Amino acid sequence: MKTFYGDLKLGILGGGQLGRMLIQQAINYNVTVKVLDPDREAPCRKLCDEFVVGALNHYNTVYNFGKKVDLLTIEIEKVNVDALEQLEKEGVMVYPQARVIRLIQDKGLQKQFFKQNDIPTAPFQIISNKTELEQTTMPFPYIQKLRRDGYDGRGVYKVIDESYLDKAFTEPSLIEQWIDFEKEIAVIVARNESGDISAFPMVEMEFNPDVNLVEFLISPSTLPFEVQQEAERIAKKIADDLRIVGLLAVEMFLTKDGQILVNELAPRPHNSGHQSIEGNVVSQFEQHLRAIFNQPMGDTACLNNAIMVNVLGEEGHEGPAVYQGIEKILKCPGVYVHLYGKALTKPFRKMGHVTIVDADREKAIEKARFVQKMLKVVS
């Protein structure tokens, strides 16, 4: 019988930084890893046992890739789900399951799932075209999101008043009430095939307002215990209702009146869990492997205060990446640099992240601000 720690061949759809960090953990378990990505220079190319160049949304490419592995997982949702469903029928283990990926690929279906399962979320309406958008009774301001293919701030548009409708999306989309929130929070939860569920402690996030990307993350949260408990309960309920196998990131808003509203889901390792590599007993990447291989869930407790800073390409710079300030930040104790192996930078591209750990929360935040100031990616 093939085992988790040596014989099973794992296929990863997507060769970006999430796949790269997943491989770094998989190496510790002797897992053989094969990766499919359209970019022949993808971050995973040098770390995996076999790297295949091909389109993730092409049926035959995904199907043929999946036939040569025992277990298939993803590091990006934009994949051909029809091929995954056929592979499942033919006995290939696909985690997260194809039906879960199909649901999460469509923000409209996500919202309907929340409503059907009593998951708290912002009031919304699903629209098919510009005419329906112009006829909506949703009060201004509201957020418009493309139902498909939006991520990292792309496919999201804030409609402040009627004058903004000219530049609104014309494709099928979701509109939801603008939430004037107190804080953006996230809980990463994992579930294995046996039904065991484990959540990481809730984290607080700060976003870059220009590109709607997580720029700064603090773990653990110091928000009231009741808030943390409720966020964890909601995340576990979603994982259970979905019957997902693998990792699930649940992004939420904490409103000014103390309500928690679910914003979006990601069925894979997520930017809001990178600090777990140094900051928790088990990392999100190891937990994902444990879940998809149906192993016992790891201990998610925080080891220390951990701040994660995204390293983004500087505005106005495009070309071969040059990292300025690394020597200065490495002089600080408790600073861990993770670069993603991307040769070319462009404005706001995720080029890496830095985790800062310290027993003193305020010192950790201070060092994180220093890292943000000193570390620049230019061309």
DRENDO-1510 file (C-alpha; in Angstrom, 1 decimal, always signed):
<recs>
REC; n; res; u; v; w
REC; 1; MET; +0.0; +0.0; +0.0 .
REC; 2; LYS; +1.3; +3.4; -0.9 .
REC; 3; THR; +2.1; +5.7; +2.0 .
REC; 4; PHE; +1.9; +9.4; +2.7 .
REC; 5; TYR; +5.7; +9.6; +3.5 .
REC; 6; GLY; +7.3; +8.2; +0.4 .
REC; 7; ASP; +5.3; +6.4; -2.3 .
REC; 8; LEU; +2.4; +8.6; -3.3 .
REC; 9; LYS; +2.9; +11.0; -6.2 .
REC; 10; LEU; +1.4; +14.4; -5.5 .
REC; 11; GLY; +0.3; +16.6; -8.4 .
REC; 12; ILE; +0.0; +20.4; -7.9 .
REC; 13; LEU; -2.0; +22.5; -10.3 .
REC; 14; GLY; -0.2; +25.8; -10.3 .
REC; 15; GLY; +3.5; +26.5; -9.9 .
REC; 16; GLY; +3.5; +29.8; -8.0 .
REC; 17; GLN; +4.8; +30.8; -4.6 .
REC; 18; LEU; +2.0; +28.8; -2.8 .
REC; 19; GLY; +3.1; +25.6; -4.6 .
REC; 20; ARG; +6.7; +26.4; -3.9 .
REC; 21; MET; +6.2; +26.7; -0.1 .
REC; 22; LEU; +4.0; +23.5; -0.2 .
REC; 23; ILE; +6.9; +21.6; -1.9 .
REC; 24; GLN; +9.4; +22.9; +0.7 .
REC; 25; GLN; +7.2; +21.2; +3.3 .
REC; 26; ALA; +6.5; +18.1; +1.2 .
REC; 27; ILE; +10.3; +17.5; +0.9 .
REC; 28; ASN; +10.3; +16.8; +4.6 .
REC; 29; TYR; +7.9; +13.9; +4.1 .
REC; 30; ASN; +9.7; +12.4; +1.0 .
REC; 31; VAL; +6.6; +13.2; -1.1 .
REC; 32; THR; +7.2; +13.1; -4.8 .
REC; 33; VAL; +5.8; +16.3; -6.4 .
REC; 34; LYS; +4.8; +17.0; -10.0 .
REC; 35; VAL; +3.7; +20.5; -11.0 .
REC; 36; LEU; +1.7; +21.9; -13.9 .
REC; 37; ASP; +1.9; +25.6; -14.8 .
REC; 38; PRO; +1.7; +27.6; -18.0 .
REC; 39; ASP; +4.8; +29.6; -17.1 .
REC; 40; ARG; +8.1; +27.8; -17.8 .
REC; 41; GLU; +9.8; +30.1; -15.3 .
REC; 42; ALA; +7.3; +29.6; -12.5 .
REC; 43; PRO; +8.6; +29.6; -8.9 .
REC; 44; CYS; +8.1; +25.8; -8.5 .
REC; 45; ARG; +10.2; +24.8; -11.5 .
REC; 46; LYS; +13.5; +24.0; -9.7 .
REC; 47; LEU; +12.0; +22.5; -6.5 .
REC; 48; CYS; +9.6; +19.8; -7.8 .
REC; 49; ASP; +10.5; +16.3; -9.1 .
REC; 50; GLU; +8.8; +17.0; -12.4 .
REC; 51; PHE; +7.7; +20.3; -13.9 .
REC; 52; VAL; +5.1; +20.3; -16.8 .
REC; 53; VAL; +4.4; +23.4; -18.9 .
REC; 54; GLY; +0.7; +23.6; -19.8 .
REC; 55; ALA; -2.6; +25.5; -19.4 .
REC; 56; LEU; -4.5; +25.0; -16.2 .
REC; 57; ASN; -7.8; +25.7; -17.8 .
REC; 58; HIS; -7.3; +23.2; -20.7 .
REC; 59; TYR; -9.3; +20.0; -20.2 .
REC; 60; ASN; -6.9; +17.5; -21.9 .
REC; 61; THR; -3.8; +19.1; -20.3 .
REC; 62; VAL; -5.2; +18.9; -16.8 .
REC; 63; TYR; -6.7; +15.4; -17.4 .
REC; 64; ASN; -3.5; +13.9; -18.8 .
REC; 65; PHE; -1.4; +15.5; -16.0 .
REC; 66; GLY; -3.8; +14.1; -13.3 .
REC; 67; LYS; -3.7; +10.6; -14.7 .
REC; 68; LYS; +0.0; +10.4; -13.9 .
REC; 69; VAL; -0.4; +11.2; -10.2 .
REC; 70; ASP; -2.1; +9.6; -7.2 .
REC; 71; LEU; -3.4; +12.7; -5.6 .
REC; 72; LEU; -4.1; +16.1; -7.1 .
REC; 73; THR; -4.3; +19.4; -5.3 .
REC; 74; ILE; -4.3; +23.1; -6.3 .
REC; 75; GLU; -2.5; +26.3; -5.4 .
REC; 76; ILE; -4.9; +28.4; -7.6 .
REC; 77; GLU; -8.6; +28.0; -8.2 .
REC; 78; LYS; -8.5; +28.9; -11.9 .
REC; 79; VAL; -8.3; +25.3; -13.2 .
REC; 80; ASN; -10.4; +23.1; -15.4 .
REC; 81; VAL; -13.0; +21.5; -13.1 .
REC; 82; ASP; -14.5; +19.2; -15.8 .
REC; 83; ALA; -11.2; +17.4; -16.0 .
REC; 84; LEU; -11.0; +17.1; -12.2 .
REC; 85; GLU; -14.5; +15.6; -12.1 .
REC; 86; GLN; -13.5; +13.0; -14.7 .
REC; 87; LEU; -10.3; +12.2; -12.8 .
REC; 88; GLU; -12.3; +11.7; -9.6 .
REC; 89; LYS; -14.6; +9.3; -11.5 .
REC; 90; GLU; -11.5; +7.3; -12.6 .
REC; 91; GLY; -10.2; +7.0; -9.0 .
REC; 92; VAL; -7.7; +9.9; -8.8 .
REC; 93; MET; -7.9; +11.6; -5.4 .
REC; 94; VAL; -8.6; +15.3; -6.0 .
REC; 95; TYR; -8.4; +17.5; -2.9 .
REC; 96; PRO; -10.0; +20.0; -2.5 .
REC; 97; GLN; -12.8; +18.2; -4.3 .
REC; 98; ALA; -13.8; +19.3; -7.8 .
REC; 99; ARG; -17.3; +20.4; -6.6 .
REC; 100; VAL; -15.7; +22.6; -3.9 .
REC; 101; ILE; -13.5; +24.3; -6.5 .
REC; 102; ARG; -16.4; +24.8; -8.9 .
REC; 103; LEU; -18.4; +26.5; -6.2 .
REC; 104; ILE; -15.5; +28.8; -5.1 .
REC; 105; GLN; -14.6; +29.7; -8.7 .
REC; 106; ASP; -18.0; +31.5; -8.9 .
REC; 107; LYS; -18.5; +34.3; -6.3 .
REC; 108; GLY; -22.2; +34.2; -7.0 .
REC; 109; LEU; -22.4; +30.5; -6.1 .
REC; 110; GLN; -20.3; +31.3; -3.0 .
REC; 111; LYS; -22.7; +33.9; -1.8 .
REC; 112; GLN; -25.7; +31.6; -2.4 .
REC; 113; PHE; -24.0; +28.9; -0.4 .
REC; 114; PHE; -23.6; +31.3; +2.5 .
REC; 115; LYS; -27.2; +32.2; +2.3 .
REC; 116; GLN; -28.4; +28.6; +2.1 .
REC; 117; ASN; -26.2; +27.6; +5.1 .
REC; 118; ASP; -26.9; +30.5; +7.4 .
REC; 119; ILE; -23.4; +31.9; +7.1 .
REC; 120; PRO; -23.4; +35.6; +7.9 .
REC; 121; THR; -22.5; +37.8; +4.9 .
REC; 122; ALA; -23.2; +41.2; +3.4 .
REC; 123; PRO; -26.5; +41.7; +1.6 .
REC; 124; PHE; -26.0; +40.9; -2.1 .
REC; 125; GLN; -27.6; +40.6; -5.5 .
REC; 126; ILE; -26.5; +38.5; -8.5 .
REC; 127; ILE; -26.7; +40.3; -11.9 .
REC; 128; SER; -26.1; +39.2; -15.5 .
REC; 129; ASN; -25.5; +42.5; -17.4 .
REC; 130; LYS; -25.2; +46.3; -17.3 .
REC; 131; THR; -29.0; +46.8; -17.5 .
REC; 132; GLU; -29.6; +44.7; -14.4 .
REC; 133; LEU; -26.9; +46.7; -12.6 .
REC; 134; GLU; -28.5; +50.0; -13.6 .
REC; 135; GLN; -31.9; +48.8; -12.3 .
REC; 136; THR; -30.7; +47.6; -8.9 .
REC; 137; THR; -32.2; +48.9; -5.8 .
REC; 138; MET; -28.9; +48.3; -3.8 .
REC; 139; PRO; -28.1; +51.6; -2.0 .
REC; 140; PHE; -24.9; +53.4; -2.9 .
REC; 141; PRO; -22.1; +52.8; -2.2 .
REC; 142; TYR; -21.7; +49.1; -3.1 .
REC; 143; ILE; -19.1; +46.7; -4.3 .
REC; 144; GLN; -19.2; +45.0; -7.7 .
REC; 145; LYS; -17.3; +41.7; -8.1 .
REC; 146; LEU; -16.9; +39.7; -11.3 .
REC; 147; ARG; -18.4; +36.2; -10.6 .
REC; 148; ARG; -15.4; +34.5; -12.1 .
REC; 149; ASP; -11.6; +35.1; -12.4 .
REC; 150; GLY; -11.2; +38.0; -10.0 .
REC; 151; TYR; -8.4; +37.7; -7.5 .
REC; 152; ASP; -5.9; +39.9; -5.7 .
REC; 153; GLY; -8.0; +43.0; -6.1 .
REC; 154; ARG; -8.7; +42.4; -9.8 .
REC; 155; GLY; -12.3; +42.1; -10.8 .
REC; 156; VAL; -13.5; +44.3; -7.9 .
REC; 157; TYR; -15.0; +47.8; -8.4 .
REC; 158; LYS; -16.5; +50.2; -5.9 .
REC; 159; VAL; -19.7; +51.9; -7.2 .
REC; 160; ILE; -19.9; +55.1; -5.1 .
REC; 161; ASP; -22.8; +56.8; -7.0 .
REC; 162; GLU; -24.5; +56.8; -10.4 .
REC; 163; SER; -21.5; +58.5; -12.1 .
REC; 164; TYR; -19.4; +55.3; -11.4 .
REC; 165; LEU; -21.8; +53.1; -13.4 .
REC; 166; ASP; -20.1; +54.0; -16.7 .
REC; 167; LYS; -16.9; +52.1; -15.7 .
REC; 168; ALA; -18.7; +49.2; -14.0 .
REC; 169; PHE; -18.2; +45.6; -15.3 .
REC; 170; THR; -20.7; +44.5; -17.9 .
REC; 171; GLU; -20.1; +40.8; -17.3 .
REC; 172; PRO; -22.1; +38.6; -14.9 .
REC; 173; SER; -21.2; +39.8; -11.4 .
REC; 174; LEU; -22.2; +40.1; -7.8 .
REC; 175; ILE; -23.0; +43.3; -6.1 .
REC; 176; GLU; -22.9; +43.6; -2.3 .
REC; 177; GLN; -23.5; +46.2; +0.2 .
REC; 178; TRP; -20.5; +48.3; +1.2 .
REC; 179; ILE; -19.4; +47.3; +4.7 .
REC; 180; ASP; -17.8; +50.1; +6.8 .
REC; 181; PHE; -15.9; +47.6; +8.8 .
REC; 182; GLU; -13.7; +47.9; +11.9 .
REC; 183; LYS; -11.2; +45.2; +10.9 .
REC; 184; GLU; -10.5; +42.6; +8.2 .
REC; 185; ILE; -9.9; +39.2; +9.8 .
REC; 186; ALA; -9.2; +35.7; +8.6 .
REC; 187; VAL; -9.3; +32.1; +9.9 .
REC; 188; ILE; -7.6; +29.2; +8.2 .
REC; 189; VAL; -9.2; +25.9; +8.8 .
REC; 190; ALA; -8.2; +22.4; +7.7 .
REC; 191; ARG; -10.4; +19.2; +7.4 .
REC; 192; ASN; -9.2; +15.7; +6.5 .
REC; 193; GLU; -11.2; +12.9; +4.9 .
REC; 194; SER; -12.0; +11.4; +8.3 .
REC; 195; GLY; -13.8; +14.7; +9.2 .
REC; 196; ASP; -11.3; +16.0; +11.7 .
REC; 197; ILE; -11.3; +19.8; +11.6 .
REC; 198; SER; -8.6; +22.1; +13.0 .
REC; 199; ALA; -8.4; +26.0; +12.9 .
REC; 200; PHE; -5.5; +28.3; +13.1 .
REC; 201; PRO; -5.9; +31.2; +15.6 .
REC; 202; MET; -7.6; +34.2; +14.0 .
REC; 203; VAL; -5.4; +36.9; +12.4 .
REC; 204; GLU; -5.9; +40.6; +11.7 .
REC; 205; MET; -5.1; +42.1; +8.3 .
REC; 206; GLU; -4.2; +45.4; +6.8 .
REC; 207; PHE; -4.7; +45.9; +3.1 .
REC; 208; ASN; -2.9; +48.1; +0.6 .
REC; 209; PRO; -5.8; +50.4; -0.5 .
REC; 210; ASP; -4.3; +50.9; -4.0 .
REC; 211; VAL; -4.4; +47.3; -5.0 .
REC; 212; ASN; -6.5; +45.6; -2.4 .
REC; 213; LEU; -3.7; +43.1; -1.4 .
REC; 214; VAL; -2.9; +42.0; +2.1 .
REC; 215; GLU; +0.1; +44.1; +3.1 .
REC; 216; PHE; +0.4; +43.5; +6.8 .
REC; 217; LEU; -0.8; +40.7; +9.0 .
REC; 218; ILE; -0.8; +40.3; +12.8 .
REC; 219; SER; -1.0; +37.0; +14.6 .
REC; 220; PRO; -2.4; +36.2; +17.1 .
REC; 221; SER; -5.2; +38.7; +17.2 .
REC; 222; THR; -5.8; +40.8; +20.4 .
REC; 223; LEU; -9.5; +41.3; +19.6 .
REC; 224; PRO; -11.9; +40.1; +22.2 .
REC; 225; PHE; -11.9; +36.3; +22.8 .
REC; 226; GLU; -15.6; +36.2; +21.9 .
REC; 227; VAL; -14.9; +37.6; +18.5 .
REC; 228; GLN; -12.1; +35.1; +17.9 .
REC; 229; GLN; -14.3; +32.2; +19.1 .
REC; 230; GLU; -17.1; +33.2; +16.8 .
REC; 231; ALA; -14.8; +33.7; +13.8 .
REC; 232; GLU; -13.4; +30.2; +14.4 .
REC; 233; ARG; -16.9; +28.7; +14.8 .
REC; 234; ILE; -18.0; +30.2; +11.5 .
REC; 235; ALA; -14.8; +28.9; +9.6 .
REC; 236; LYS; -15.3; +25.4; +11.0 .
REC; 237; LYS; -19.0; +25.4; +10.1 .
REC; 238; ILE; -18.2; +26.4; +6.5 .
REC; 239; ALA; -15.5; +23.6; +6.2 .
REC; 240; ASP; -18.0; +21.1; +7.6 .
REC; 241; ASP; -20.9; +22.3; +5.4 .
REC; 242; LEU; -18.6; +22.1; +2.3 .
REC; 243; ARG; -17.2; +18.7; +3.5 .
REC; 244; ILE; -13.9; +20.0; +2.1 .
REC; 245; VAL; -10.7; +18.0; +2.3 .
REC; 246; GLY; -7.7; +20.3; +2.6 .
REC; 247; LEU; -7.1; +23.8; +3.7 .
REC; 248; LEU; -9.8; +26.6; +3.6 .
REC; 249; ALA; -9.0; +30.3; +4.2 .
REC; 250; VAL; -12.1; +32.2; +5.4 .
REC; 251; GLU; -11.8; +36.0; +5.0 .
REC; 252; MET; -14.2; +38.1; +7.1 .
REC; 253; PHE; -15.1; +41.6; +8.1 .
REC; 254; LEU; -15.6; +42.6; +11.7 .
REC; 255; THR; -18.2; +45.4; +11.6 .
REC; 256; LYS; -18.2; +48.5; +13.9 .
REC; 257; ASP; -21.1; +47.0; +15.8 .
REC; 258; GLY; -19.3; +43.7; +16.4 .
REC; 259; GLN; -20.8; +41.5; +13.7 .
REC; 260; ILE; -18.7; +39.1; +11.7 .
REC; 261; LEU; -19.5; +38.8; +8.0 .
REC; 262; VAL; -17.8; +36.4; +5.7 .
REC; 263; ASN; -16.3; +38.0; +2.6 .
REC; 264; GLU; -14.6; +35.3; +0.5 .
REC; 265; LEU; -13.2; +31.8; +0.6 .
REC; 266; ALA; -10.0; +30.3; -0.8 .
REC; 267; PRO; -9.7; +26.4; -0.8 .
REC; 268; ARG; -5.9; +26.3; -0.5 .
REC; 269; PRO; -2.9; +27.8; +1.4 .
REC; 270; HIS; -3.4; +31.5; +1.6 .
REC; 271; ASN; -1.6; +34.8; +2.1 .
REC; 272; SER; -3.2; +35.2; +5.5 .
REC; 273; GLY; -1.4; +32.1; +6.7 .
REC; 274; HIS; +2.2; +32.6; +5.6 .
REC; 275; GLN; +3.2; +33.7; +9.2 .
REC; 276; SER; +2.4; +30.2; +10.4 .
REC; 277; ILE; +5.8; +28.9; +9.0 .
REC; 278; GLU; +7.7; +30.5; +11.8 .
REC; 279; GLY; +4.8; +31.6; +14.1 .
REC; 280; ASN; +2.9; +28.4; +14.7 .
REC; 281; VAL; +3.6; +24.9; +15.8 .
REC; 282; VAL; +2.5; +23.6; +12.4 .
REC; 283; SER; +2.5; +25.7; +9.2 .
REC; 284; GLN; -0.5; +26.0; +6.9 .
REC; 285; PHE; +1.5; +24.2; +4.3 .
REC; 286; GLU; +2.1; +21.2; +6.5 .
REC; 287; GLN; -1.5; +21.2; +7.6 .
REC; 288; HIS; -2.7; +21.2; +4.0 .
REC; 289; LEU; -0.5; +18.1; +3.3 .
REC; 290; ARG; -1.8; +16.4; +6.5 .
REC; 291; ALA; -5.4; +17.1; +5.5 .
REC; 292; ILE; -5.2; +15.9; +1.9 .
REC; 293; PHE; -3.2; +12.7; +2.9 .
REC; 294; ASN; -5.8; +12.1; +5.7 .
REC; 295; GLN; -3.2; +12.3; +8.5 .
REC; 296; PRO; -3.8; +13.6; +12.0 .
REC; 297; MET; -4.2; +17.4; +12.2 .
REC; 298; GLY; -1.2; +19.3; +13.6 .
REC; 299; ASP; -1.1; +21.7; +16.6 .
REC; 300; THR; -2.0; +25.2; +15.3 .
REC; 301; ALA; -1.0; +27.1; +18.5 .
REC; 302; CYS; +1.0; +30.3; +18.1 .
REC; 303; LEU; +4.6; +30.1; +19.2 .
REC; 304; ASN; +5.0; +33.8; +19.3 .
REC; 305; ASN; +3.7; +37.1; +18.1 .
REC; 306; ALA; +4.2; +37.0; +14.3 .
REC; 307; ILE; +3.8; +39.8; +11.8 .
REC; 308; MET; +3.8; +39.0; +8.1 .
REC; 309; VAL; +4.7; +41.7; +5.5 .
REC; 310; ASN; +4.1; +41.2; +1.8 .
REC; 311; VAL; +7.1; +42.1; -0.4 .
REC; 312; LEU; +5.6; +43.8; -3.5 .
REC; 313; GLY; +7.2; +45.1; -6.6 .
REC; 314; GLU; +7.7; +48.9; -6.4 .
REC; 315; GLU; +5.5; +51.2; -8.5 .
REC; 316; GLY; +7.3; +52.4; -11.7 .
REC; 317; HIS; +9.6; +49.4; -11.8 .
REC; 318; GLU; +9.3; +46.5; -14.3 .
REC; 319; GLY; +12.0; +44.1; -15.3 .
REC; 320; PRO; +14.7; +41.9; -13.6 .
REC; 321; ALA; +14.2; +42.0; -9.9 .
REC; 322; VAL; +16.7; +43.8; -7.6 .
REC; 323; TYR; +16.1; +43.5; -3.8 .
REC; 324; GLN; +17.2; +46.6; -1.9 .
REC; 325; GLY; +17.6; +46.6; +1.9 .
REC; 326; ILE; +17.9; +42.9; +2.7 .
REC; 327; GLU; +21.2; +43.3; +4.5 .
REC; 328; LYS; +19.6; +46.0; +6.8 .
REC; 329; ILE; +16.5; +43.9; +7.7 .
REC; 330; LEU; +18.6; +40.7; +8.3 .
REC; 331; LYS; +20.4; +42.6; +11.1 .
REC; 332; CYS; +17.2; +42.5; +13.1 .
REC; 333; PRO; +16.6; +39.4; +15.2 .
REC; 334; GLY; +13.5; +37.4; +14.5 .
REC; 335; VAL; +13.3; +38.5; +10.8 .
REC; 336; TYR; +12.7; +35.7; +8.3 .
REC; 337; VAL; +12.9; +36.5; +4.5 .
REC; 338; HIS; +11.0; +34.4; +2.0 .
REC; 339; LEU; +11.6; +35.2; -1.7 .
REC; 340; TYR; +9.5; +33.5; -4.3 .
REC; 341; GLY; +12.0; +32.9; -7.1 .
REC; 342; LYS; +10.4; +35.3; -9.5 .
REC; 343; ALA; +13.0; +36.7; -11.9 .
REC; 344; LEU; +10.9; +39.7; -13.1 .
REC; 345; THR; +9.2; +42.4; -11.0 .
REC; 346; LYS; +6.3; +44.6; -11.9 .
REC; 347; PRO; +4.3; +47.1; -9.8 .
REC; 348; PHE; +2.5; +45.4; -6.9 .
REC; 349; ARG; +3.6; +41.9; -7.9 .
REC; 350; LYS; +4.0; +39.5; -5.0 .
REC; 351; MET; +7.7; +38.9; -4.9 .
REC; 352; GLY; +8.1; +37.5; -1.4 .
REC; 353; HIS; +7.1; +37.9; +2.2 .
REC; 354; VAL; +8.9; +38.6; +5.5 .
REC; 355; THR; +7.8; +37.2; +8.9 .
REC; 356; ILE; +8.9; +39.0; +12.0 .
REC; 357; VAL; +8.6; +37.1; +15.4 .
REC; 358; ASP; +9.0; +38.6; +18.8 .
REC; 359; ALA; +7.8; +37.9; +22.3 .
REC; 360; ASP; +6.9; +41.6; +22.6 .
REC; 361; ARG; +4.0; +42.4; +20.2 .
REC; 362; GLU; +4.8; +46.1; +19.9 .
REC; 363; LYS; +8.5; +45.4; +19.1 .
REC; 364; ALA; +7.3; +43.0; +16.4 .
REC; 365; ILE; +5.1; +45.6; +14.9 .
REC; 366; GLU; +7.9; +48.2; +15.1 .
REC; 367; LYS; +10.3; +45.8; +13.3 .
REC; 368; ALA; +7.6; +45.1; +10.7 .
REC; 369; ARG; +7.2; +48.8; +9.9 .
REC; 370; PHE; +11.0; +49.0; +9.5 .
REC; 371; VAL; +11.0; +46.0; +7.1 .
REC; 372; GLN; +8.2; +47.7; +5.1 .
REC; 373; LYS; +10.3; +50.9; +4.9 .
REC; 374; MET; +13.7; +49.4; +4.1 .
REC; 375; LEU; +12.9; +46.4; +1.8 .
REC; 376; LYS; +12.2; +47.4; -1.8 .
REC; 377; VAL; +11.9; +45.4; -5.0 .
REC; 378; VAL; +13.1; +47.5; -8.0 .
REC; 379; SER; +14.3; +46.7; -11.5 .
</recs>
